[in-house]
Amino acid sequence: MVDEAAGSADHGVQVGAARILNAMSVDVEDYFHVSALASSVRRGEWPQMEYRAESSTHKLLAIFDEFEVKATFYVLGWLAEKSPGLVREIHAEGHEVACHGLAHELVYQQTPGDFLGQTRTAKQVLEDIIGDRVLGYRAASWSITDQSLWALDIILDLGFRYDSSVFPIRHDRYGIPSASPRPGLISTPSGRKVVEFPPSTIDLFGQRLPVSGGGYFRILPYGWTRFGLRRVNEKSNQPINFYLHPWEVDPKQPRIKTSWFSRFRHYTNLDRTEHRLRRLLKEFSFTTTRNVLTELKLLG
């Protein structure tokens, strides 16, 4: 059963007599960590960058508290080491802490050995901070693709219970178009099974289209997101897996000189995200990823 505190908001999509609870997630990283800016900000420069993740994450925590929503926070290990108090606060407020890797490196650009070492470190850092198990993993920029399916076996080896890294669309940087859009068990290369909860998509006019958050939420009209998410709930009778980042509610973040396309991806409509998020939380019911997967009987 989903705990009452996590699903206490009265707003929600009704399907028959049941209200569908959806997964709300936050990829906890700062503006200079993102893949769109990686060519302009090297990892060695991160300590010199203006650090804004704590204030922007606190803004999201306050919004979720206002709407009585619990979320899953996929925390970057680098950030957890810098702000352990923030991670403890997320956990103490009843949200789920999950793992977003160590340093926002794309999985398909790592060796299996590097991925194992970095992911083990990130998981251990988080568990040491909160004093509890971390069950969920999400790769930087959805970078578990056909090239890096080997990572799913490592995720299981490290004791994660579920993954949320496979985006079932075609994209220039990520995605497995043939992957299932529904939460469920998928096979690893070794033949084992892992619970996968992909970000939400819809099939329309023969195409699979993303409707689940991030840049799709900021750049496209809010009506598109609302239409798509209602379609997932009502037509497919499935929970939404929605995501965003703290820097997306931080319109005053520094502007980094980069390509026009990266500027478009990263900076468009930052000043609209908070308003759109509040509207979303009024129209749909959300809880943690762990709670949704437990309700679906994919986690015990």
C-alpha positions in Angstrom: 0.0 0.0 0.0 1.1 3.6 -0.7 1.5 5.5 2.6 -1.1 8.1 3.3 1.3 10.9 3.8 2.8 10.4 0.4 -0.5 10.4 -1.4 -2.5 12.8 0.7 -3.2 15.5 -1.9 -6.8 15.5 -3.0 -6.1 16.4 -6.6 -5.7 13.5 -9.0 -6.8 11.8 -12.2 -9.7 9.5 -11.7 -9.8 6.2 -13.6 -13.0 4.4 -12.8 -13.3 4.5 -9.1 -9.5 4.6 -8.5 -7.1 7.5 -8.3 -3.8 6.9 -10.0 -0.8 8.0 -8.0 2.1 9.0 -10.2 5.9 9.2 -9.5 7.4 12.6 -9.0 11.2 12.7 -9.2 14.0 15.2 -9.0 17.5 14.7 -10.5 19.5 16.6 -7.9 22.3 18.3 -9.8 23.5 21.9 -10.3 23.3 23.9 -13.6 27.0 23.3 -14.4 26.6 19.5 -14.1 24.3 19.0 -17.1 25.3 17.3 -20.3 24.2 20.2 -22.5 26.9 22.3 -21.0 29.6 19.7 -20.6 31.6 21.0 -23.5 31.8 24.4 -21.9 32.3 23.5 -18.2 34.9 20.9 -17.5 34.7 18.8 -14.3 37.9 20.4 -13.0 36.1 23.7 -13.0 33.1 22.6 -10.9 34.6 23.7 -7.5 35.0 27.3 -8.9 31.4 27.6 -10.2 28.8 29.4 -8.3 27.0 26.7 -6.3 23.2 27.1 -6.4 21.9 23.5 -5.9 21.0 23.9 -2.2 18.8 27.0 -2.7 17.0 25.6 -5.7 16.5 22.2 -4.1 15.1 23.9 -1.0 12.6 25.7 -3.3 11.4 22.4 -4.6 11.1 21.0 -1.1 9.0 24.0 -0.1 6.7 23.5 -3.1 6.3 19.8 -2.4 5.5 20.5 1.2 2.9 23.1 0.2 1.1 20.4 -2.0 1.7 17.6 0.5 3.7 15.6 -2.1 6.6 13.2 -1.5 9.1 12.7 -4.3 12.1 10.7 -5.2 15.3 12.7 -5.3 18.0 11.0 -7.5 21.1 12.7 -5.9 24.4 13.1 -7.7 27.2 11.6 -5.5 29.4 14.7 -6.1 26.7 16.9 -4.8 25.9 14.6 -1.8 29.5 14.8 -0.7 29.4 18.6 -0.9 25.9 19.0 0.8 25.3 16.0 3.1 23.0 18.2 5.2 20.7 18.7 2.2 20.6 15.0 1.6 19.7 14.3 5.3 17.0 17.0 5.1 15.4 15.4 2.0 15.3 12.0 3.8 14.1 13.5 7.1 11.2 15.2 5.3 9.9 11.8 4.1 11.1 11.9 0.5 12.9 9.0 -1.1 16.7 9.3 -1.7 18.0 7.5 -4.8 21.2 7.5 -6.8 22.1 9.6 -9.8 25.7 8.3 -10.1 28.8 10.1 -9.0 29.8 12.8 -11.4 27.1 13.0 -14.1 29.2 11.0 -16.6 27.3 9.3 -19.4 27.2 5.5 -18.9 28.0 4.7 -22.5 31.2 6.7 -22.2 32.4 4.7 -19.2 34.0 1.3 -19.0 32.1 -1.3 -16.9 34.9 -1.1 -14.3 34.7 2.7 -14.1 30.9 2.5 -13.9 31.0 -0.1 -11.1 33.5 1.9 -9.0 31.7 5.3 -9.4 28.2 3.9 -8.8 29.3 1.9 -5.8 30.9 5.0 -4.3 27.9 7.2 -5.0 25.5 4.6 -3.4 27.7 4.2 -0.4 28.0 8.0 0.1 24.2 8.4 0.1 23.6 5.4 2.4 26.1 6.6 4.9 24.5 10.1 5.0 20.9 8.9 5.4 21.6 5.7 7.4 19.2 3.8 5.1 19.2 1.7 2.0 19.1 3.3 -1.4 17.0 1.3 -3.8 16.7 3.3 -7.0 19.2 4.3 -9.7 19.0 6.8 -12.6 21.8 7.3 -15.1 23.0 10.8 -16.1 21.0 11.9 -19.2 19.2 8.6 -19.5 22.5 7.1 -20.8 21.6 3.4 -20.4 21.2 2.6 -24.1 21.7 -0.4 -26.4 25.5 0.4 -26.0 25.4 0.2 -22.2 22.9 -2.4 -21.2 25.7 -4.1 -19.3 25.1 -1.5 -16.7 21.8 -3.1 -15.7 23.7 -6.2 -14.4 26.0 -3.9 -12.4 23.0 -2.1 -10.9 21.7 -5.4 -9.7 25.1 -6.5 -8.4 25.3 -3.3 -6.3 22.0 -4.0 -4.6 19.7 -1.6 -6.3 16.1 -2.8 -6.6 15.0 -0.7 -9.5 16.3 1.4 -12.4 14.8 4.5 -14.1 17.4 5.1 -16.9 15.9 3.7 -20.1 14.0 6.4 -22.1 11.9 4.5 -24.7 12.3 7.1 -27.5 14.6 8.0 -30.3 16.9 10.9 -29.3 20.3 12.2 -30.4 21.9 11.5 -27.0 19.9 8.7 -25.4 17.0 6.3 -25.7 16.0 2.8 -26.7 13.0 3.2 -29.0 12.1 -0.5 -28.8 12.0 -0.5 -25.0 8.7 -0.9 -23.2 7.0 2.4 -22.1 5.4 0.7 -19.1 7.0 0.0 -15.7 7.9 -3.6 -15.3 10.6 -6.2 -15.4 13.2 -6.2 -18.1 16.0 -8.6 -18.9 19.7 -7.8 -18.3 22.4 -9.2 -20.6 23.1 -12.0 -18.1 19.4 -13.0 -18.2 18.4 -11.7 -14.8 15.4 -9.3 -14.3 15.4 -5.8 -13.0 12.5 -3.5 -12.4 12.5 -0.6 -14.9 10.4 2.5 -14.6 10.9 4.6 -17.8 10.0 8.3 -18.1 6.5 8.6 -19.5 5.7 8.7 -23.2 2.7 8.5 -25.5 2.1 6.9 -28.9 0.6 9.3 -31.3 0.3 9.2 -35.1 2.7 6.3 -35.2 5.3 8.0 -33.1 6.4 7.6 -29.5 6.6 11.1 -27.9 8.0 12.2 -24.5 5.6 13.9 -22.1 7.4 13.3 -18.8 9.3 16.4 -17.7 12.6 18.2 -18.0 13.1 20.1 -21.2 9.9 18.7 -22.6 8.0 20.3 -19.7 9.8 23.7 -20.0 10.0 24.1 -23.7 6.7 22.7 -25.0 3.4 24.3 -24.0 1.9 23.1 -20.7 -1.2 21.9 -22.5 1.0 19.3 -24.3 2.2 17.9 -20.9 -1.3 17.9 -19.5 -2.7 16.1 -22.5 0.1 13.6 -22.6 0.0 12.8 -18.9 -3.8 12.4 -18.8 -3.5 10.1 -21.8 -1.0 7.9 -19.8 -3.3 7.8 -16.8 -6.7 7.5 -18.5 -6.1 5.7 -21.8 -3.2 3.5 -20.8 -4.3 3.2 -17.1 -0.6 3.7 -16.1 1.2 5.8 -13.6 3.3 8.8 -14.8 7.0 8.9 -14.2 7.7 12.6 -14.1 11.1 14.3 -13.6 12.7 17.8 -13.3 15.9 19.3 -11.9 16.5 22.0 -9.2 18.2 24.3 -11.7 14.9 24.4 -13.7 13.3 26.5 -11.0 16.4 28.8 -10.8 15.9 31.4 -13.6 18.7 33.6 -12.1 21.4 31.0 -12.6 24.6 32.2 -14.4 24.5 32.0 -18.2 27.3 30.0 -19.6 28.7 30.7 -23.1 27.9 27.6 -25.2 26.3 26.7 -28.5 22.9 28.2 -29.5 21.3 24.7 -29.3 22.6 24.0 -25.8 21.4 27.4 -24.7 18.0 26.6 -26.2 17.9 23.3 -24.4 19.0 24.5 -21.1 17.7 28.1 -20.6 14.4 28.2 -22.4 11.4 29.0 -20.1 13.3 28.7 -16.8 11.1 31.5 -15.6 8.0 29.5 -16.2 8.9 26.1 -14.6 7.8 26.9 -11.1 4.4 28.1 -12.2 3.9 25.1 -14.4 5.0 22.7 -11.6 2.4 24.2 -9.2 -0.2 23.8 -11.9 0.8 20.2 -12.4 0.7 19.4 -8.7 -2.9 20.8 -8.6 -4.1 18.6 -11.4 -2.3 15.2 -10.8 -1.5 13.2 -7.7 2.2 12.3 -7.0 4.2 10.2 -4.6 7.7 8.5 -4.6 8.9 6.1 -7.2 9.3 3.5 -4.5 5.6 3.9 -3.5 4.3 3.6 -7.0 6.4 0.5 -7.7 5.2 -1.0 -4.5 1.6 -0.3 -5.4 2.2 -2.0 -8.7 3.6 -5.0 -6.8 6.9 -4.6 -8.6 8.7 -4.0 -5.3 8.1 -5.9 -2.1 
